[in-house]
Amino acid sequence: MSELVKVSDTIAEALRRHRPVVALETTLVTHGLPHPRGLEAALELEEIVRAHGAVPATIGILEGAVRVGLERAELEALATSRDVAKVNPGNLGAVVASGGPGSTTVAATMFAAAAAGIRVFATGGIGGVHRDAAESGDVSADLTALARFPVAVVCAGAKAILDLPRTVEMLETLGVPVLGYRTDEFPAFYRRASGQRVDRRYDGVQELATAVAAHWALGLATGVLVANPIPAADELSTEVYEPALAGALDEAARCGIRGRAVTPFLLEQLRERTGGATVTANLALLRHNAAVAAALARALGRVSRR
């Protein structure tokens, strides 16, 4: 492994002993929630992973290296740093070379997890094809990362600010299986369903793990997307969500927001327009994904020992 990817002693020992490990990203810490809520959420997700029998490996960039398994002091340093770069595979090398801090998106976290030998990653929702992609060409690097790195990504689908039908179609084109955990439909982040079908539904974590393991055993070297809907009790109602989304999209168009600025702008708009309800829902789905990812990591370990 490159000296630019440094795995903590705790994670290295867990992997050596074939213990279940779950990767966690850090964009939530530095860009998703205001300080200290982002840090508190990250620490809570680590505790959920531990409580469900797995080892959390939070990933970020500090002092010229990708750190897999941030210690608490390192996570706090990242959370309180100024000018933290939001890192995907395209700018990862430049951020590492600069020596500055960086938080990992889904795509960058997948790269680091795969490099370290971690097979399961819990996040909120993936990026995808943007609604104006026909004009802007804006397609998230998360999709190409899913085609490149053999990691099972547990998420609540893709953010509904995206073009979900085209996102699902792109996943099919890239050969990335979309496996529904207790759902027949691809989730829409704050909403449990989008009208788009998953490739196959699994109601038990062991059968889900068997399918994930079979995908890799066949030599299909892509990632696997595990679609895990937000719990029903935490889902936003259409009466709250749809007007807020429409208003947010209109405001983004009016302000001429483009490129990497689109997603954070729209999410902040949704927070304001729903009175913070989207933040509450986001935290609920993150907790749920962390628990399911830990269960999946444990189940994959049982499959490999057969």
N, C-alpha and C positions, 0 to 999 in steps of 0.2 A: 504493500500500500504506500502511496505517496506520503512523504513527511508533511505535506500540506494538509492531510486529513489525519487528525489526531483523535484516537479513540481513548476515552477515559479508562482508567484501570478497572472501574466497576463494570463498565460495559464489556470490556475485553474479557474479563473473568466470566461474566454471564454467558457470553457467546462461546467461550472455550468449554464451559460446562453444559452447553446446549440448553440453557435456560431460555424461556420465552422473553423476547425483548420487543418493545414497541417504540418506534421513532415518533417524535413530536416536533413540530415546527416552531419557529419563533417570531414569525410575522405578527402573530396575535399579540405578542408581548410589546413590540415596538410600534406597530402601525394599526393593529386591530382595535385596541382599547387604550384609553388614556391611562397614564401612570397614576397610581400603582395597580389599577385593576388588571392590566395585562399581565403583570408579574404574578399577582394573586391567582389569576386564572391558570397560568402555566403551572404554578406549584400545585394547584388543586388537581389538574389533569394528571400530573405525576403521581399524586396520592391515589387517584382512582385506578390508574394502571397497576400500582402496587397492591391495592386492595383486591384486585381481581387476578392476582397471581402472576404478574409479569413485571419486568424491569423496564422503567421508562428511560429513554435516551433522547433527551432534548438536544436539538442541533442548532448551532449558530456559528458565527464567524467572529473570532477575537484574535488579536495580535498575530495576524498573518497566517492563520490556519483555520480550517473548518474543524470545529470541535463537536465530536459525537459523544454526547453524555455530559452536558454542562453541569458542573457542580453548582450549588446554590449561590456561592459568591460570584461565580462567573455569570450566572443568569441575572443576578442583581446588577452586575456591572454592565451587562448588555442593556438591561431595562433602563438604566439611568444614563447611558451614553448619549451624547448629542450627535446629530447627523448620522444616524444609523442607516446604512444602505439596505434597501429591500432587494434581496438577491435571488436571481434565477440563474440557470446555467449560462446564459449569455454574458452576464457581468460578473460571474463568480470569480473567475481568475483575476480580473482587474481589482476587485474588492480585496481579495486575499493578498495580492501583491502590494496594495496600498498600506496594509497593516491596520486599516481602520475596522470598526465594528460593522457587522452585517447580520440581518435576520433572514432566515431562509423561508422562501415560498414553498408551495407544494413541490414544484419541479426541482428546486435545489435540495430540498429535504430528501426527495426520492434518490437523487444522485448520491448524497452522502450516506444514506441508509444502505443502498446497494453496495457502495464501496466498502462499507464496514461489515457487510454480511447480515444485515437486519432485513427481515422479509415482510414485516408488517408496520404500517404507518397509520396513525390516526390524525385526521384533520377535520376542519369544518366542512367546507365544500371546495370542489376543484374549480379552476378557471375553465373557460371554454371559448366557443365562438361568440364574438360580440354581435349585437344586433345590427350594427352598421358594417359588418365585416365585408360585405360586397363592395363597399366604397373604401373603407379604411384598411382592409386586410388584417384587422385586429383579431388574432387567434392566440389564446394563451399558450405559453410554453409548457403548461401543465399537460396538455394533450400529447405533445411530442415526447415529453418525459415518460408518460405512461407507456408509450410505444418502445421506449429504450431501456427502462430500468425494471428488473423483475422484483417488484415490491407490491404487496397487496395494500391498497389504499382504502381505508374505511372512512366514508364520508357521507354527508347528507345530500348527495347528488351534486349539482352545480348551482351556483347562485342564479336565482330567477331573473336577475338583471340581464342575463345572457340570452342568446338564442338557443333554447334548449333542444328543439328538434335537430338543428344543425350540429349542436354539440354531440348529441347521441349518435348522429350519422357519422361524424368524424371519428368517434371512438370505434365504430364498426369498421370504417375504412382503414384505420390504423391497426386493426386486429386485436384491440383491447377488449377482453370480455367484461361485461357489466353484469354482475351477479347481485340479485336482490336478496337482502336478508330480511325475511318476513314481509316482503313486498313484491308485487307484480309490476309496479311502475317505478320509473326513475324519479327519485325525489327532487323537489325544487327548493331545497334549503329550508326556508321558513315554512314551506308547505310540504305535505307528505307525498303529494302526487303531482305529476306534470302532464299526464296523458301519454307519455312515452314509455314503451315497454322495456323491461330489462331482458337480458338474454335468457336468464333462468332464475327461478325463485328457490330459496333454501330457507326452511323453517328451523333447522337445527344447525348449531355452529360446527358440529363434527362433520356433517355432510358438506357444509360449505368449505371447510378446510380440505376435505378430500378432493373437491373439485379444483380448488386453488393449486393443491399439490400436483394433481394430474396435469394441469395446464403446463406447469414447469417441467414435469417429468417427460412430457412429450417433446421437450425442446423448444417450446413456444416461449421465447425469451422476453415477452412484454410484461408490463405490470398487469395487475388485475384490479378492477374497480369494484369495491364492495359497497353497494348502495344501501344505506342504513337510514331510514326516514327519521326525522325529528319525532320524539314521542308525541302521541296524540294530544296529551294534555298541554303541550307547549307550542303547538302549531298556531300560527297566526291566522285569524279569520280572513276570508277574502274581502270582507267589508272594510277591514283595517288595511290590509296589505295592498290590494289592487289600486286604490286611489293614491296611496303613498308612492307606489312604484311609478305610476303614470306621471305624477308630479315631479318625481326625481328625474325621470328620463327627459321630460320637457325642460327642466332647469339645466340639465347637462348640455342639451342641444343649444339652449339660449346662451349659455356661457362659453360654448365652443370647447368643451372639455374633450381631450383626445388622449389616446395611448394609455400609458400606465396610470395616468391620473384618473381614468374613468371609474374603475372599480372603487377606490377609496372615496371618491366624490359621491358616487351613488349610495354607498353604504352609509356615509355620514348624513346624506339627505334623508334616507329611510329612517335613520335613528331619530332625526329631528321631527319628521312628519308622523312618526308613530309614537312619539312621546317616550322613546327609549325601549319600546316593546321589542324591536328587532335585536337589541343587545341581549335582553333576557332570553329570547328564543335562541340566539346564537350560542350563548353559554350552555343552555340546556342540550342542544344537539352536540356540542363539543364533549360534554360529559358522557352522553350516551355513546358517542363514537369511541371514546377512550375505553369504556367498559367492554364494548363489543370487540375492539381491536385486541385487548388483552386476552379475552376468551378465544379469539381466533389464533393468536400466537401460541397459546397453550395447546389448542387443538392441532395445529400444524406440527407441533412437537410430537404429539401422539401418533400422527400419521407417519412421520419420518422414522419412528421407532418400530413400526410394524415389520 
